[in-house]
């Protein structure tokens, strides 16, 4: 009889599964990746995978939720090192430029998921909206500290830069959006 699974083994297996699924979904798209491929890359049996997540949609939502936390924490850690409120807003675009230049950058995971599943999956749509709402609030807080009433405009600059960089494969949209944000903030 096999040994019972410990909480630690469950945690490690779940993390390995999410790592594998996130990499595959981000690289190739959710619909292009079958659960057999997730099984092969995660090295977990399908039965175990389905114990963690009863369906592929549940796995996609979990991947997006975990990525949201890591993505926003990384951005905040970078931006909040900058003491000046206006420079802090511009640091968002510096962080974006670094992200856009990473090997394998394929744009926004939430926009990609929305494009694939947003019209057919309420759960995925809810997760995408949750991420965008939380990011908008985070950005609005930074922009609000400048006293300039341009949070929505800066948010749209960020989103436009992400989409453009994802399509073009070029980090330059971050620099262009940064210059536009500086103008909105009244900076030279």
Buried (B, 14 or more C-beta within 10 A) or exposed (E): EEEEEEEEEEEEBBEBBBBBBBBBBBEEBBEEBEBEBBBEBBEBEEEBBBBBBEEBBEBBBBBBEBBBEEBBEEBBEBBEEBEEBBBBBBBBBBBBBEBBEEEEBBBBBBBBBBBBBBEEBEBBBEBBEBBBEEBBEBBBEBBBEBEBEBBEBBBBBBBBBBBBBBEEEBBBBBBBBBBBBBEBBEBE
